[in-house]
Amino acid sequence: MNFTSFLPEISLLMCLTLISFNNFFINESKLKFRVLNFISLFGIIVIFLLLLQQFYYTSDFFFSGTAVFDSYGGLLKILALLSFVFVKFFIGDAYLVENEKEVLISFVCLFGVFIAVSSNNLLLTFTGFELLNLVYFGYLKKYCSNEPQKTAAFFYRSWLISSSLMFFGISIFYGLCGTLNYDLISSFISSNPVNKLTFTIAILLVFSGFAFKLFIFPLQSLMLNFYEKLKIDKATIILVTSIIAASGALTRFVYSAFYERNAFALNGSTHSLTPIFNWELFFLIIFCLTALSSALVLYLQQDFIKILIYIIFVNSPLVLL
């Protein structure tokens, strides 16, 4: 087994371990601050170089059937890492690291994105989303400008509802297919009859977890809540990482778990989806509703930050379509 295929993930975990050791074993504040900055900077550089290697030189490599490390996932991880760097240098303070908790939260957020975009298993995708939700909850608890308890409680209720629905859908998937692996789900539904109504309910329940991360209609107000309560750099990190993780995981889920294995492909030029669920029509309806409702609210906005957010909400569904 070629363990070099997921060295970026190992490096990220090593950075988290070193930051924890730095917090526990170094008491002098100035030295702790210097070591923390060194670990952060060196870790980002190493992870970026390993992600480039993963993007250019790694073919599709499966780890225990639960995760796949390929160029697609590598590209999304690079985008997430560069987003952190861009926000820190151009929106936040490039030379200020408040404490080790800020760095730990940032690296855990990156690890959640890495898990979500590489997942080849519904349960692992759910785990990645839960890590991200935990990070966002921590951001609200620690950095919320006013009423942190009330704001965090509102997010927690929304998080609990979406996660419960998604987990219920995952359990139905397992009951129908006997597996949560995308490739095995694809093989099963391509060669076995499945109750269409039950399967549709399972898909809609699972999609609720993706919808919570994509802030699609009618969940756009959640992102506005972040920008109203948090500093712009923290809220931007939440927006970017959430959309990257959810869009990447959703694309892999649809085109892996619903790949029609019995379809005839000419020179590999087509990628047919199983007809059991009309993803094209579903995406068209839900994303058009998101774009139209965001455009309507955008027309009524006067705050510059809210205008930028709703411009993103108007255009991001068009990219997925």
NUNURO-207592 format. One record per atom (N, C-alpha, C): residue in one letter; x, y, z. Coordinates in pm, whole numbers, padded with zeros to 5 digits, always signed. Layout:
BEGIN
AXYZ/...
***
This chain:
BEGIN
M+00085-00119+00000/M+00000+00000+00000/M+00089+00124+00000/N+00057+00222-00084/N+00137+00342-00099/N+00086+00451-00004/F+00145+00459+00114/F+00098+00555+00213/F+00138+00699+00177/T+00227+00719+00081/T+00264+00855+00040/T+00147+00925-00028/S+00045+00852-00067/S-00069+00913-00134/S-00148+01005-00042/F-00145+00981+00088/F-00218+01071+00177/F-00124+01135+00280/L-00004+01172+00236/L+00089+01245+00323/L+00037+01382+00365/P-00039+01455+00280/P-00093+01584+00328/P-00179+01569+00453/E-00263+01466+00457/E-00346+01444+00574/E-00262+01408+00697/I-00158+01324+00676/I-00068+01288+00786/I+00006+01412+00837/S+00053+01497+00745/S+00123+01619+00784/S+00033+01711+00863/L-00092+01720+00825/L-00187+01804+00897/L-00208+01754+01039/L-00220+01622+01055/L-00235+01565+01188/L-00108+01586+01272/M+00009+01580+01208/M+00134+01605+01280/M+00142+01749+01328/C+00095+01843+01245/C+00092+01983+01286/C+00002+02002+01408/L-00115+01938+01407/L-00205+01946+01521/L-00140+01890+01647/T-00066+01779+01632/T+00003+01718+01746/T+00112+01810+01800/L+00192+01869+01711/L+00300+01958+01754/L+00247+02083+01822/I+00137+02137+01772/I+00076+02254+01835/I+00027+02219+01975/S-00029+02100+01991/S-00074+02057+02124/S+00043+02040+02219/F+00152+01980+02171/F+00273+01967+02255/F+00328+02103+02294/N+00328+02196+02198/N+00377+02331+02226/N+00294+02397+02336/N+00164+02372+02335/N+00076+02431+02435/N+00099+02371+02573/F+00128+02240+02579/F+00140+02172+02708/F+00278+02184+02770/F+00384+02186+02689/F+00520+02171+02742/F+00603+02298+02741/I+00558+02403+02673/I+00633+02530+02673/I+00551+02632+02750/N+00612+02686+02855/N+00540+02779+02942/N+00573+02925+02913/E+00693+02951+02864/E+00734+03090+02838/E+00658+03144+02717/S+00587+03254+02733/S+00491+03302+02633/S+00556+03340+02501/K+00669+03412+02506/K+00734+03455+02381/K+00784+03336+02301/L+00847+03241+02370/L+00897+03121+02303/L+00780+03040+02246/K+00673+03028+02323/K+00556+02955+02276/K+00499+03019+02150/F+00494+03153+02147/F+00442+03224+02032/F+00531+03201+01908/R+00663+03205+01926/R+00755+03183+01814/R+00744+03041+01760/V+00740+02944+01850/V+00728+02805+01807/V+00595+02783+01734/L+00489+02845+01785/L+00358+02832+01723/L+00358+02887+01581/N+00418+03004+01562/N+00425+03063+01428/N+00512+02979+01334/F+00621+02924+01387/F+00708+02840+01305/F+00635+02714+01260/I+00566+02648+01355/I+00492+02526+01320/I+00385+02557+01216/S+00315+02669+01234/S+00207+02704+01141/S+00261+02731+01002/L+00366+02814+00993/L+00421+02849+00862/L+00484+02729+00794/F+00567+02655+00868/F+00633+02538+00810/F+00530+02432+00772/G+00427+02413+00855/G+00324+02314+00825/G+00247+02347+00700/I+00213+02475+00682/I+00139+02517+00562/I+00221+02492+00436/I+00351+02524+00442/I+00439+02504+00326/I+00449+02356+00291/V+00471+02272+00393/V+00486+02128+00369/V+00356+02069+00315/I+00243+02107+00374/I+00114+02055+00328/I+00088+02097+00184/F+00121+02222+00151/F+00099+02270+00015/F+00183+02192-00087/L+00310+02166-00054/L+00396+02091-00145/L+00346+01948-00162/L+00301+01887-00053/L+00250+01750-00062/L+00118+01745-00138/L+00038+01850-00127/L-00087+01856-00204/L-00057+01868-00354/L+00046+01943-00389/L+00086+01951-00529/L+00128+01814-00581/Q+00202+01740-00497/Q+00241+01605-00536/Q+00118+01515-00551/Q+00022+01530-00459/Q-00100+01450-00467/Q-00180+01485-00592/F-00179+01612-00629/F-00256+01656-00746/F-00193+01609-00877/Y-00062+01617-00888/Y+00004+01589-01015/Y+00042+01443-01034/Y+00079+01374-00925/Y+00142+01244-00941/Y+00063+01127-00884/T-00050+01151-00820/T-00126+01042-00760/T-00242+01004-00849/S-00245+00878-00889/S-00363+00826-00959/S-00470+00795-00856/D-00587+00754-00901/D-00695+00724-00807/D-00651+00615-00711/F-00637+00651-00583/F-00588+00558-00482/F-00692+00547-00371/F-00742+00426-00347/F-00845+00406-00248/F-00782+00355-00119/F-00829+00409-00008/F-00783+00365+00123/F-00898+00294+00193/S-00890+00162+00201/S-00991+00078+00267/S-01131+00100+00212/G-01143+00150+00090/G-01273+00172+00029/G-01351+00289+00084/T-01294+00365+00177/T-01367+00476+00240/T-01323+00611+00188/A-01203+00622+00137/A-01152+00751+00087/A-01074+00728-00042/V-01078+00827-00129/V-01003+00820-00253/V-00918+00946-00265/F-00792+00926-00299/F-00698+01038-00313/F-00664+01051-00461/D-00715+01157-00523/D-00698+01177-00666/D-00676+01326-00694/S-00662+01359-00822/S-00636+01497-00861/S-00754+01588-00828/Y-00875+01536-00839/Y-00994+01616-00809/Y-00994+01662-00663/G-00975+01565-00572/G-00969+01601-00431/G-00848+01688-00399/G-00734+01659-00463/G-00614+01739-00441/G-00633+01885-00478/L-00702+01909-00589/L-00728+02046-00633/L-00815+02121-00532/L-00919+02055-00482/L-01007+02119-00385/L-00934+02147-00253/K-00845+02057-00213/K-00767+02080-00091/K-00673+02198-00108/I-00612+02210-00226/I-00525+02325-00253/I-00604+02455-00247/L-00725+02454-00304/L-00810+02574-00299/L-00844+02611-00154/A-00875+02511-00073/A-00908+02539+00068/A-00788+02596+00142/L-00668+02538+00120/L-00548+02586+00187/L-00513+02728+00143/L-00519+02753+00012/L-00490+02887-00039/L-00593+02989+00009/S-00717+02945+00031/S-00820+03035+00084/S-00784+03081+00224/F-00734+02988+00306/F-00690+03026+00440/F-00578+03129+00433/V-00479+03103+00347/V-00365+03194+00336/V-00410+03331+00284/F-00497+03330+00183/F-00546+03455+00125/F-00622+03537+00229/V-00710+03472+00305/V-00788+03543+00406/V-00697+03600+00513/K-00596+03522+00554/K-00506+03567+00660/K-00422+03687+00616/F-00376+03687+00491/F-00287+03794+00445/F-00361+03916+00395/F-00478+03898+00335/F-00544+04010+00269/F-00669+04059+00341/I-00725+03979+00432/I-00843+04023+00505/I-00813+04036+00654/G-00745+03934+00710/G-00708+03940+00850/G-00571+04003+00868/D-00511+03979+00985/D-00377+04030+01015/D-00276+03920+00990/A-00191+03939+00890/A-00098+03833+00849/A+00004+03800+00957/Y+00032+03894+01047/Y+00138+03872+01143/Y+00086+03851+01285/L-00044+03830+01295/L-00102+03813+01427/L-00167+03676+01439/V-00113+03594+01525/V-00176+03469+01564/V-00218+03485+01709/E-00348+03489+01733/E-00397+03523+01867/E-00349+03423+01972/N-00366+03295+01947/N-00322+03192+02040/N-00327+03058+01969/E-00286+02955+02042/E-00283+02822+01980/E-00422+02771+01946/K-00526+02819+02016/K-00661+02775+01986/K-00705+02817+01847/E-00666+02939+01807/E-00700+02985+01673/E-00637+02897+01567/V-00509+02861+01587/V-00439+02777+01491/V-00498+02636+01490/L-00527+02583+01608/L-00587+02450+01616/L-00721+02445+01544/I-00805+02546+01565/I-00935+02550+01499/I-00917+02555+01348/S-00820+02634+01301/S-00797+02646+01157/S-00752+02515+01096/F-00659+02445+01163/F-00610+02318+01109/F-00718+02209+01115/V-00799+02209+01220/V-00909+02113+01227/V-01010+02140+01116/C-01034+02268+01086/C-01123+02304+00976/C-01069+02251+00844/L-00939+02269+00821/L-00877+02216+00699/L-00889+02064+00694/F-00869+01998+00807/F-00879+01852+00810/F-01021+01807+00777/G-01121+01881+00824/G-01258+01848+00789/G-01285+01860+00640/V-01229+01965+00578/V-01242+01980+00433/V-01174+01866+00360/F-01053+01830+00405/F-00978+01721+00342/F-01057+01590+00347/I-01119+01561+00462/I-01197+01439+00475/I-01318+01442+00381/A-01389+01555+00379/A-01513+01563+00301/A-01488+01546+00152/V-01386+01612+00097/V-01364+01608-00048/V-01300+01477-00093/S-01241+01402-00001/S-01179+01273-00037/S-01267+01153-00003/S-01380+01178+00061/S-01463+01069+00109/S-01524+00990-00005/N-01521+00858+00009/N-01588+00767-00082/N-01690+00683-00007/N-01733+00738+00108/N-01824+00665+00196/N-01914+00768+00265/L-02044+00741+00270/L-02137+00837+00328/L-02108+00869+00474/L-02067+00769+00550/L-02040+00791+00691/L-01917+00879+00709/L-01815+00861+00624/L-01696+00945+00632/L-01728+01089+00589/T-01815+01104+00489/T-01859+01238+00450/T-01930+01306+00566/F-02016+01232+00634/F-02087+01284+00751/F-01987+01326+00859/T-01882+01247+00879/T-01780+01279+00978/T-01708+01410+00943/G-01673+01427+00815/G-01609+01550+00772/G-01698+01671+00796/F-01826+01659+00764/F-01920+01769+00787/F-01934+01800+00936/E-01935+01696+01019/E-01947+01719+01163/E-01825+01792+01218/L-01707+01760+01168/L-01587+01832+01209/L-01598+01981+01173/L-01645+02009+01052/L-01662+02147+01009/L-01767+02218+01095/N-01877+02152+01122/N-01980+02213+01207/N-01927+02242+01346/L-01844+02151+01398/L-01785+02172+01530/L-01692+02294+01529/V-01616+02310+01421/V-01528+02427+01408/V-01609+02556+01400/Y-01714+02556+01320/Y-01796+02677+01307/Y-01863+02712+01440/F-01905+02611+01513/F-01963+02634+01646/F-01859+02697+01739/G-01734+02647+01729/G-01626+02705+01809/G-01597+02849+01772/Y-01600+02880+01642/Y-01582+03019+01598/Y-01688+03109+01661/L-01814+03066+01659/L-01921+03148+01713/L-01908+03165+01864/K-01869+03059+01934/K-01854+03067+02079/K-01739+03157+02120/K-01629+03153+02043/K-01509+03224+02084/K-01500+03366+02028/Y-01544+03385+01902/Y-01518+03512+01835/Y-01644+03594+01808/C-01760+03550+01855/C-01884+03623+01830/C-01879+03759+01900/S-01917+03864+01827/S-01904+04000+01879/S-02010+04034+01983/N-02132+03984+01965/N-02238+04010+02064/N-02331+03889+02073/E-02382+03869+02192/E-02470+03757+02222/E-02414+03623+02172/P-02294+03586+02215/P-02234+03461+02164/P-02314+03336+02201/Q-02373+03335+02321/Q-02449+03216+02363/Q-02573+03197+02277/K-02644+03306+02251/K-02766+03299+02171/K-02736+03260+02027/T-02629+03320+01971/T-02592+03291+01832/T-02546+03148+01817/A-02462+03101+01912/A-02415+02963+01906/A-02529+02864+01924/A-02626+02898+02009/A-02741+02810+02029/A-02826+02800+01903/F-02842+02912+01833/F-02918+02910+01707/F-02849+02823+01603/F-02716+02835+01592/F-02642+02751+01498/F-02649+02605+01540/Y-02640+02580+01671/Y-02642+02442+01720/Y-02774+02373+01686/R-02885+02445+01700/R-03015+02386+01667/R-03023+02352+01518/S-02975+02444+01433/S-02976+02418+01288/S-02884+02301+01254/W-02768+02298+01319/W-02671+02189+01298/W-02733+02056+01340/L-02800+02054+01455/L-02858+01930+01507/L-02966+01877+01413/I-03051+01965+01361/I-03158+01922+01272/I-03102+01864+01143/S-03009+01936+01078/S-02954+01889+00951/S-02876+01760+00968/S-02797+01749+01075/S-02718+01628+01097/S-02807+01509+01128/S-02915+01532+01204/S-03007+01422+01236/S-03075+01371+01110/L-03120+01464+01024/L-03185+01423+00900/L-03087+01348+00810/M-02964+01399+00800/M-02865+01333+00715/M-02831+01194+00767/F-02815+01182+00898/F-02780+01052+00956/F-02895+00952+00940/F-03018+01000+00949/F-03133+00913+00926/F-03135+00865+00781/G-03104+00955+00687/G-03095+00916+00547/G-02985+00816+00522/I-02872+00833+00590/I-02761+00739+00577/I-02803+00601+00625/S-02876+00595+00736/S-02921+00465+00787/S-03017+00396+00689/I-03101+00476+00620/I-03190+00418+00519/I-03108+00365+00401/F-03006+00441+00359/F-02917+00395+00252/F-02855+00260+00288/Y-02808+00248+00411/Y-02746+00122+00451/Y-02848+00009+00454/G-02969+00040+00498/G-03073-00062+00499/G-03112-00108+00360/L-03109-00018+00262/L-03146-00053+00125/L-03034-00125+00051/C-02912-00074+00065/C-02800-00122-00017/C-02704-00213+00058/G-02708-00213+00192/G-02617-00295+00269/G-02476-00243+00272/T-02453-00121+00227/T-02322-00060+00225/T-02337+00091+00217/L-02230+00162+00257/L-02227+00308+00244/L-02116+00353+00149/N-02044+00257+00093/N-01939+00287-00004/N-02002+00327-00137/Y-01955+00437-00195/Y-02016+00490-00317/Y-02012+00390-00432/D-01899+00324-00452/D-01886+00230-00563/D-01976+00109-00545/L-01988+00062-00421/L-02075-00053-00395/L-02222-00015-00406/I-02255+00108-00367/I-02392+00157-00386/I-02425+00161-00534/S-02331+00212-00615/S-02350+00220-00760/S-02370+00081-00819/S-02290-00016-00777/S-02303-00152-00828/S-02437-00213-00788/F-02481-00186-00667/F-02604-00245-00617/F-02725-00191-00692/I-02737-00058-00704/I-02857-00001-00767/I-02856-00018-00918/S-02738-00048-00974/S-02732-00073-01118/S-02779-00213-01155/S-02780-00305-01059/S-02813-00443-01090/S-02925-00502-01005/N-02982-00420-00913/N-03088-00470-00826/N-03204-00371-00821/P-03327-00423-00815/P-03443-00332-00800/P-03446-00272-00660/V-03480-00143-00652/V-03486-00071-00525/V-03618+00002-00519/N-03680+00005-00402/N-03803+00080-00385/N-03776+00228-00411/K-03836+00282-00516/K-03804+00417-00561/K-03843+00523-00459/L-03960+00507-00396/L-04006+00606-00299/L-03913+00611-00178/T-03879+00495-00125/T-03789+00489-00009/T-03652+00545-00044/F-03604+00511-00164/F-03474+00558-00207/F-03474+00711-00224/T-03582+00766-00277/T-03593+00911-00294/T-03594+00981-00159/I-03666+00924-00062/I-03668+00983+00073/I-03528+00982+00133/A-03454+00872+00116/A-03318+00863+00168/A-03228+00969+00105/I-03242+00989-00028/I-03161+01089-00097/I-03191+01229-00045/L-03319+01261-00027/L-03357+01394+00021/L-03307+01418+00163/L-03313+01315+00246/L-03263+01330+00383/L-03112+01350+00385/V-03039+01274+00305/V-02894+01291+00297/V-02860+01428+00241/F-02937+01473+00143/F-02908+01603+00081/F-02925+01718+00180/S-03005+01699+00285/S-03022+01806+00384/S-02889+01842+00450/G-02801+01743+00467/G-02668+01772+00521/G-02584+01854+00425/F-02590+01822+00296/F-02519+01901+00196/F-02578+02042+00186/A-02712+02051+00195/A-02778+02182+00184/A-02735+02275+00296/F-02718+02220+00417/F-02675+02302+00530/F-02536+02360+00508/K-02449+02285+00440/K-02314+02334+00414/K-02307+02427+00294/L-02400+02411+00198/L-02400+02494+00077/L-02480+02623+00095/F-02554+02635+00206/F-02638+02752+00233/F-02736+02778+00118/I-02798+02670+00070/I-02894+02688-00038/I-03030+02725+00019/F-03122+02760-00068/F-03255+02805-00027/F-03321+02702+00064/P-03374+02742+00181/P-03385+02878+00235/P-03286+02905+00347/L-03162+02857+00337/L-03065+02864+00446/L-02964+02977+00430/Q-02986+03069+00337/Q-02889+03177+00316/Q-02874+03265+00439/S-02980+03276+00519/S-02974+03364+00635/S-02872+03318+00738/L-02838+03187+00738/L-02737+03137+00831/L-02603+03204+00807/M-02566+03222+00679/M-02437+03283+00647/M-02437+03431+00684/L-02548+03497+00666/L-02559+03637+00707/L-02540+03650+00857/N-02589+03552+00931/N-02573+03553+01076/N-02426+03547+01115/F-02347+03469+01039/F-02203+03463+01065/F-02139+03599+01043/Y-02170+03664+00932/Y-02106+03791+00899/Y-02151+03903+00991/E-02271+03893+01047/E-02317+03995+01140/E-02255+03979+01278/K-02219+03857+01316/K-02169+03831+01450/K-02018+03813+01458/L-01952+03779+01345/L-01809+03751+01347/L-01733+03857+01268/K-01600+03860+01290/K-01515+03943+01206/K-01516+03887+01064/I-01488+03974+00969/I-01503+03934+00829/I-01409+03822+00790/D-01288+03815+00849/D-01196+03707+00812/D-01247+03572+00860/K-01302+03565+00982/K-01354+03438+01033/K-01476+03393+00953/A-01566+03487+00924/A-01686+03453+00848/A-01652+03410+00705/T-01551+03472+00645/T-01510+03435+00509/T-01453+03294+00506/I-01375+03258+00607/I-01323+03121+00616/I-01437+03020+00623/I-01539+03051+00703/I-01655+02962+00714/I-01724+02947+00579/L-01747+03060+00511/L-01817+03057+00382/L-01739+02975+00279/V-01611+03002+00265/V-01530+02939+00160/V-01511+02790+00187/T-01471+02756+00309/T-01445+02615+00340/T-01573+02532+00332/S-01684+02590+00376/S-01810+02516+00372/S-01853+02486+00228/I-01843+02585+00141/I-01884+02565+00001/I-01789+02469-00070/I-01659+02480-00046/I-01562+02389-00110/I-01588+02245-00066/A-01604+02225+00065/A-01624+02089+00117/A-01755+02029+00066/A-01863+02108+00073/A-01994+02053+00036/A-02007+02031-00113/S-01961+02126-00195/S-01972+02109-00340/S-01884+01995-00389/G-01762+01983-00332/G-01674+01874-00370/G-01730+01739-00329/A-01781+01729-00205/A-01837+01603-00157/A-01964+01566-00232/L-02048+01666-00263/L-02173+01638-00334/L-02146+01589-00476/T-02051+01651-00544/T-02017+01609-00680/T-01965+01465-00680/R-01879+01432-00585/R-01826+01295-00579/R-01937+01195-00545/F-02025+01234-00455/F-02135+01146-00415/F-02226+01115-00534/V-02266+01218-00607/V-02359+01198-00719/V-02295+01116-00830/Y-02173+01151-00870/Y-02112+01087-00985/Y-02042+00955-00953/S-02033+00921-00824/S-01977+00790-00787/S-02086+00693-00744/A-02174+00738-00654/A-02276+00647-00601/A-02388+00622-00701/F-02409+00712-00796/F-02521+00697-00890/F-02473+00677-01033/Y-02350+00631-01045/Y-02296+00599-01177/Y-02362+00471-01229/E-02415+00480-01351/E-02481+00364-01413/E-02375+00271-01473/R-02347+00161-01404/R-02241+00071-01449/R-02281-00013-01569/N-02410-00023-01596/N-02455-00103-01710/N-02473-00021-01837/A-02445+00110-01828/A-02462+00196-01946/A-02348+00174-02044/F-02382+00185-02173/F-02282+00170-02277/F-02211+00304-02297/A-02079+00306-02282/A-02001+00429-02299/A-01907+00414-02417/L-01905+00509-02506/L-01820+00507-02624/L-01689+00576-02591/N-01580+00495-02584/N-01447+00547-02555/N-01442+00622-02422/G-01528+00584-02329/G-01528+00648-02198/G-01569+00794-02201/S-01641+00835-02305/S-01673+00977-02322/S-01801+01018-02251/T-01877+00924-02198/T-02001+00958-02129/T-01996+00905-01987/H-02074+00969-01902/H-02083+00927-01762/H-02231+00930-01726/S-02300+00818-01744/S-02444+00811-01723/S-02476+00790-01577/L-02586+00855-01533/L-02635+00836-01398/L-02755+00743-01402/T-02774+00671-01293/T-02888+00579-01285/T-03019+00658-01291/P-03121+00605-01358/P-03248+00679-01372/P-03336+00672-01249/I-03288+00610-01141/I-03373+00595-01023/I-03406+00729-00959/F-03320+00830-00980/F-03345+00964-00926/F-03296+01066-01029/N-03381+01163-01060/N-03348+01263-01161/N-03269+01376-01097/W-03137+01360-01090/W-03051+01460-01028/W-03052+01591-01105/E-03055+01583-01238/E-03051+01705-01318/E-03170+01796-01287/L-03290+01738-01284/L-03410+01817-01255/L-03408+01867-01111/F-03365+01783-01019/F-03360+01822-00878/F-03266+01940-00857/F-03144+01930-00914/F-03048+02040-00900/F-03099+02167-00968/L-03162+02150-01083/L-03214+02266-01155/L-03316+02341-01070/I-03406+02269-01005/I-03510+02333-00924/I-03451+02398-00801/I-03373+02322-00724/I-03325+02373-00596/I-03224+02485-00613/F-03136+02475-00714/F-03036+02579-00732/F-03095+02703-00798/C-03196+02686-00883/C-03264+02802-00939/C-03340+02878-00830/L-03403+02805-00739/L-03469+02870-00626/L-03368+02948-00542/T-03250+02888-00521/T-03146+02957-00443/T-03099+03083-00514/A-03072+03073-00644/A-03024+03189-00719/A-03129+03300-00727/L-03255+03262-00753/L-03360+03362-00768/L-03392+03430-00634/S-03402+03352-00527/S-03431+03412-00396/S-03316+03500-00350/S-03191+03457-00376/S-03075+03539-00340/S-03072+03668-00421/A-03108+03659-00550/A-03110+03779-00634/A-03217+03877-00587/L-03330+03825-00543/L-03437+03911-00495/L-03396+03984-00368/V-03335+03910-00273/V-03288+03972-00150/V-03172+04068-00179/L-03086+04032-00275/L-02974+04118-00314/L-03023+04254-00361/Y-03133+04256-00432/Y-03188+04381-00485/Y-03228+04476-00373/L-03262+04420-00254/L-03309+04502-00143/L-03199+04540-00045/Q-03076+04490-00067/Q-02968+04514+00027/Q-02899+04648+00001/Q-02850+04708+00110/Q-02771+04830+00101/Q-02634+04815+00164/D-02618+04714+00250/D-02489+04690+00312/D-02395+04621+00214/F-02272+04671+00202/F-02178+04620+00101/F-02143+04474+00124/I-02121+04436+00249/I-02084+04298+00280/I-02198+04203+00242/K-02321+04240+00276/K-02435+04155+00242/K-02453+04145+00090/I-02423+04253+00020/I-02432+04249-00127/I-02332+04147-00183/L-02209+04147-00130/L-02108+04051-00177/L-02150+03908-00146/I-02205+03885-00027/I-02248+03750+00010/I-02356+03699-00084/Y-02455+03782-00111/Y-02565+03738-00196/Y-02522+03725-00342/I-02421+03799-00384/I-02365+03778-00518/I-02305+03638-00528/I-02237+03595-00419/I-02183+03459-00415/I-02296+03356-00418/F-02403+03381-00343/F-02516+03288-00340/F-02586+03281-00476/V-02586+03390-00550/V-02648+03390-00681/V-02564+03309-00781/N-02431+03320-00771/N-02344+03260-00873/N-02298+03119-00840/S-02284+03084-00711/S-02234+02949-00678/S-02325+02837-00727/P-02459+02849-00721/P-02543+02742-00779/P-02524+02726-00929/L-02495+02838-00998/L-02475+02829-01142/L-02351+02748-01176/V-02249+02756-01091/V-02127+02676-01111/V-02158+02529-01097/L-02236+02492-00994/L-02272+02352-00974/L-02362+02298-01082/L-02450+02385-01137/L-02536+02342-01246/L-02454+02313-01371/
***
